[in-house]
Amino acid sequence: MLWFTVWTLLVLGTLTGAFFLGRDLYRKGRRLLRELDRASQVLAEAAARAEGRELPLTTPAPVDLTDPEPARARRALAAQATAGRQAARQARHEAAYARWRSFSH
């Protein structure tokens, strides 16, 4: 008689848990479908707006390949900026490592 009661309670508890889990999944599924519907509407509106717009057709400025100095100057500036970022990152790393070492020693 005791085992019958235990198994009955286990089955009823499982069915109750399955009910609540199923209800939760059903509600989440409904919310997901609502959001997907809303997303498709927004995407349709964006496509309609984009359809009305035309991108201007511009020709790029001609590149003067006879004088490489402007390109070299831009490249030097970019290298200088990169070096500055690397130095700043290295300083941050060294400061962090110093803090970590102060905790461990």
Wavefront OBJ file of the C-alpha trace (Angstrom):
o trace
v 0.000 0.000 0.000
v 2.887 2.381 0.772
v 4.488 1.890 -2.646
v 1.195 2.515 -4.383
v 0.926 5.872 -2.591
v 4.533 6.797 -3.399
v 4.145 5.950 -7.083
v 0.817 7.741 -7.292
v 2.343 10.895 -5.819
v 5.310 10.632 -8.205
v 3.064 10.288 -11.236
v 0.777 13.122 -10.125
v 3.793 15.345 -9.430
v 5.239 14.561 -12.853
v 1.959 15.310 -14.565
v 1.642 18.586 -12.665
v 5.187 19.589 -13.626
v 4.530 18.619 -17.247
v 1.380 20.756 -17.248
v 3.218 23.836 -15.986
v 6.132 23.252 -18.355
v 3.786 22.824 -21.313
v 1.846 25.947 -20.397
v 5.065 27.942 -20.123
v 6.308 26.667 -23.480
v 2.951 27.453 -25.095
v 3.013 31.020 -23.793
v 6.611 31.548 -24.887
v 5.793 30.144 -28.312
v 2.875 32.558 -28.698
v 5.112 35.473 -27.709
v 7.769 34.319 -30.174
v 5.244 34.139 -33.005
v 3.953 37.617 -32.107
v 7.494 39.029 -32.200
v 8.246 37.285 -35.490
v 5.096 38.800 -36.976
v 6.127 42.221 -35.743
v 9.651 41.750 -37.131
v 8.281 40.781 -40.542
v 6.107 43.912 -40.559
v 9.061 46.125 -39.670
v 11.179 44.450 -42.338
v 8.431 44.978 -44.920
v 8.208 48.661 -43.981
v 11.985 49.040 -44.224
v 12.000 47.339 -47.626
v 9.219 49.644 -48.830
v 11.139 52.702 -47.658
v 14.386 51.457 -49.195
v 12.638 50.753 -52.472
v 11.689 54.411 -52.790
v 15.234 55.596 -52.302
v 17.881 55.478 -54.941
v 21.562 55.613 -54.235
v 23.274 58.444 -56.064
v 25.601 57.219 -58.746
v 28.836 59.096 -58.298
v 32.117 58.380 -59.898
v 35.068 58.221 -57.554
v 37.677 60.911 -57.803
v 40.485 59.925 -60.136
v 43.599 58.668 -58.403
v 46.858 60.279 -59.373
v 49.346 57.440 -59.512
v 52.213 59.614 -60.722
v 52.837 61.142 -57.279
v 53.127 58.542 -54.454
v 53.973 61.133 -51.761
v 50.398 61.765 -50.507
v 49.862 58.029 -50.095
v 53.169 57.704 -48.260
v 52.211 60.577 -45.961
v 48.849 58.958 -45.154
v 50.565 55.656 -44.522
v 53.093 57.304 -42.195
v 50.270 58.967 -40.251
v 48.432 55.648 -39.970
v 51.607 53.908 -38.762
v 52.151 56.652 -36.204
v 48.575 56.298 -34.912
v 48.959 52.522 -34.749
v 52.177 52.841 -32.784
v 50.465 55.211 -30.356
v 47.592 52.776 -29.811
v 50.022 49.905 -29.286
v 51.998 51.911 -26.736
v 48.822 52.844 -24.851
v 47.671 49.220 -24.851
v 51.073 48.066 -23.621
v 50.955 50.638 -20.800
v 47.482 49.430 -19.769
v 48.684 45.835 -19.779
v 51.743 46.668 -17.702
v 49.585 48.531 -15.179
v 47.213 45.566 -14.936
v 50.093 43.110 -14.534
v 51.603 45.290 -11.805
v 48.286 45.297 -9.926
v 48.004 41.519 -10.272
v 51.570 41.034 -9.066
v 50.868 43.257 -6.033
v 48.033 40.915 -5.023
v 50.037 37.731 -5.441
v 53.298 38.770 -3.815
l 1 2 3 4 5 6 7 8 9 10 11 12 13 14 15 16 17 18 19 20 21 22 23 24 25 26 27 28 29 30 31 32 33 34 35 36 37 38 39 40 41 42 43 44 45 46 47 48 49 50 51 52 53 54 55 56 57 58 59 60 61 62 63 64 65 66 67 68 69 70 71 72 73 74 75 76 77 78 79 80 81 82 83 84 85 86 87 88 89 90 91 92 93 94 95 96 97 98 99 100 101 102 103 104 105
